């Protein structure tokens, strides 16, 4: 079996979300369709590294992670992303307020 890093020790829900509604964020990675994005083939690029979007929703996954719904205005895609896949587009660190 392959070794999959599931971030088993991380429980983000013990604290507040890192990003707020309306936050301007940047993708830290290329994000491809895993089959959950309707109308695109599996493996199609949805978000390019460095692409900027805005947090439009905040949900949870597996009672462990916050999932940020991010709308990328350049493409119009709305993609659910984990904290580790995002960074603030402005130079504000997680937990700080402007």
C-alpha positions in Angstrom: 0.0 0.0 0.0 1.1 3.5 -0.6 1.9 5.8 2.3 -0.7 8.5 2.3 -0.3 11.5 4.7 -3.7 12.0 6.2 -2.7 14.7 8.6 -4.1 12.4 11.3 -2.6 14.4 14.2 -4.0 17.7 13.1 -7.4 18.9 14.5 -8.0 22.4 13.2 -11.4 22.6 14.7 -9.9 23.1 18.2 -9.3 26.7 17.2 -11.0 29.3 15.1 -10.8 29.3 11.2 -7.6 30.7 9.9 -9.3 32.7 7.1 -12.5 34.7 7.4 -15.3 35.2 5.0 -14.3 37.6 2.2 -10.5 37.0 2.8 -8.3 37.4 -0.2 -6.3 34.2 -0.5 -3.7 32.7 -2.8 -3.3 29.0 -3.8 0.0 27.5 -2.6 -0.4 24.6 -5.0 -1.9 23.5 -8.4 -5.2 21.9 -7.6 -6.6 19.2 -9.9 -10.1 17.8 -10.1 -10.3 14.6 -8.0 -13.7 13.8 -9.5 -15.7 16.0 -7.2 -15.9 19.0 -9.6 -18.8 18.5 -11.9 -18.3 19.1 -15.6 -14.5 18.7 -15.6 -12.4 15.6 -16.2 -10.5 13.9 -13.4 -7.0 15.5 -13.4 -8.0 18.8 -15.0 -6.4 21.8 -13.5 -8.9 23.8 -11.5 -6.6 26.2 -9.7 -3.0 27.3 -10.7 -0.3 27.9 -8.1 -0.5 31.6 -7.1 -4.0 32.1 -8.3 -6.0 34.6 -6.1 -9.5 34.1 -4.9 -11.9 35.0 -2.1 -13.3 32.9 0.8 -17.0 32.6 0.2 -17.8 29.7 2.7 -16.3 27.9 5.6 -17.2 24.3 6.3 -15.7 21.3 8.0 -14.4 17.8 6.9 -14.1 14.7 9.0 -14.6 16.7 12.2 -11.0 17.6 11.8 -10.4 20.2 9.1 -11.9 23.5 8.0 -12.6 23.5 4.3 -12.6 27.0 2.7 -14.9 27.5 -0.3 -12.8 29.8 -2.5 -14.1 31.6 -5.6 -11.4 32.2 -8.1 -12.6 35.2 -10.1 -10.2 34.6 -13.0 -11.8 31.3 -13.9 -15.1 31.5 -12.0 -14.4 28.2 -10.3 -15.5 27.6 -6.7 -13.2 25.1 -5.0 -13.0 23.7 -1.5 -9.5 23.9 -0.1 -7.7 23.1 3.1 -5.7 25.7 5.1 -2.4 24.2 4.0 -3.3 24.8 0.4 -3.9 28.5 0.9 -2.1 31.6 2.1 -3.3 35.2 2.6 -2.9 37.3 -0.6 -1.9 40.2 1.6 1.0 39.8 4.0 -1.1 38.9 7.0 -0.3 35.7 8.9 -2.8 33.2 10.1 -4.4 34.3 13.3 -3.5 38.0 12.8 -6.1 40.7 12.0 -5.6 43.7 9.8 
